[in-house]
């Protein structure tokens, strides 16, 4: 039975990466699992932790790749086959350098903004027409600091803001599952970016 939606939260495996900027996507999927009584378990073949939950009657597969960010496509390709979903029924939740910290945006298809996880997924799915829930983590001071920036943890004040955004990102995924991506874009993309 195909899933209605496959939701994949990107991040790097291992405790040293937990709660870093790069792992906000994984955190959102963990929130969704908790909300809907799921428990993410290792699926060796898919190289991810996985569970299925019901969101308002919809069958939603949740997953966090156990690969490093740059190889996320391996897991997503396998998961897409396992759950029999086409790219427009795959939601990738990920960090976004081009958005200010704690800003949330929903997007269908489009560019990759230099995100190596998205690049890997595009290679494996052979399309960029998957859905995205983008969570702003802000730009580093210089391009050279990009890798360090996404592997850093948030400061205390930023962390409090991001925690609110992660809950909203989980809400946005639920709206995509129940009302569609257009409804989610209407609701979550209206907020003005200040500064």
Helices and strands as residue ranges (DSSP letters): E 5-9, G 15-17, G 21-23, H 24-35, E 41-43, E 48-55, E 58-65, G 69-71, H 72-83, G 87-89, E 90-96, E 104-108, H 116-125, E 131-136, G 143-145, H 146-151, H 156-179, H 181-188
